[in-house]
Amino acid sequence: MITTTDLKLKLISGLGLEDISVDDIGDEMPLFGEEGLGLDSVDAIEITLLVEKEFGVKIKDLEENSTVFSTPETLTQYINKNR
């Protein structure tokens, strides 16, 4: 079982978020949009690949992406549920 901290560390290193620490990312912070981390569609592709490589979980249902990628917490729950 992974934690949100595990996921945040992978996101920071995998997306090259050099100026952001784990403490800067809240568990319920939106990953996309101006009110959150401000990630974009290219980052979504990179996160999909990172989740598959690092955690062995494929995100198959593209319609589910908006829910799965909402926050670090929702993504962590998805990974743990589908591992």
C-alpha positions in Angstrom: 0.0 0.0 0.0 1.4 3.4 -1.0 0.8 6.7 0.8 0.1 10.1 -0.6 3.6 11.0 0.5 5.0 8.2 -1.7 3.0 9.4 -4.6 4.0 13.0 -4.1 7.7 12.1 -4.1 7.2 10.2 -7.4 5.3 13.1 -8.9 7.9 15.7 -7.9 10.8 13.6 -9.3 8.9 12.2 -12.3 7.5 15.6 -13.5 10.6 17.6 -12.6 8.8 19.8 -10.1 12.1 21.1 -8.7 10.7 24.1 -6.7 8.0 22.1 -4.9 8.4 19.9 -1.8 6.1 17.2 -0.5 4.8 19.7 2.1 3.7 22.1 -0.6 1.3 19.6 -2.0 -1.9 19.0 0.0 -3.6 15.6 -0.1 -6.8 17.3 -1.4 -5.0 19.9 -3.6 -6.2 19.8 -7.2 -3.4 18.5 -9.5 -4.7 20.5 -12.5 -5.9 24.1 -12.8 -4.8 27.4 -11.3 -6.0 26.6 -7.8 -3.8 23.5 -7.6 -0.4 22.4 -9.0 -1.3 23.8 -12.4 -0.4 20.6 -14.3 -1.6 20.3 -17.9 -2.6 17.5 -20.4 1.1 16.6 -21.1 1.6 16.1 -17.4 -1.4 13.8 -17.3 0.2 11.6 -19.9 3.4 11.6 -17.9 1.5 10.8 -14.7 -0.2 7.9 -16.5 3.1 6.5 -17.5 4.7 7.1 -14.1 1.8 5.3 -12.3 2.2 2.3 -14.7 6.0 2.1 -14.4 6.4 2.9 -10.6 3.3 1.2 -9.2 2.3 -1.4 -11.9 -1.2 0.1 -12.3 -2.7 0.8 -15.7 -5.3 3.6 -16.0 -7.5 2.1 -18.7 -10.7 4.1 -18.6 -10.0 7.5 -20.0 -13.3 8.8 -18.8 -12.3 8.0 -15.3 -9.2 10.1 -15.5 -10.8 13.4 -14.4 -11.8 11.6 -11.1 -8.6 9.6 -10.7 -6.4 12.6 -11.3 -8.3 15.0 -9.2 -6.0 15.1 -6.2 -3.0 13.2 -4.8 -5.5 11.4 -2.4 -7.8 10.2 -5.3 -4.8 9.0 -7.3 -3.4 7.2 -4.3 -6.7 5.5 -3.6 -7.0 4.4 -7.2 -3.4 3.0 -7.2 -4.0 1.1 -4.0 -7.4 -0.3 -5.2 -6.0 -1.5 -8.5 -2.6 -2.9 -7.4 
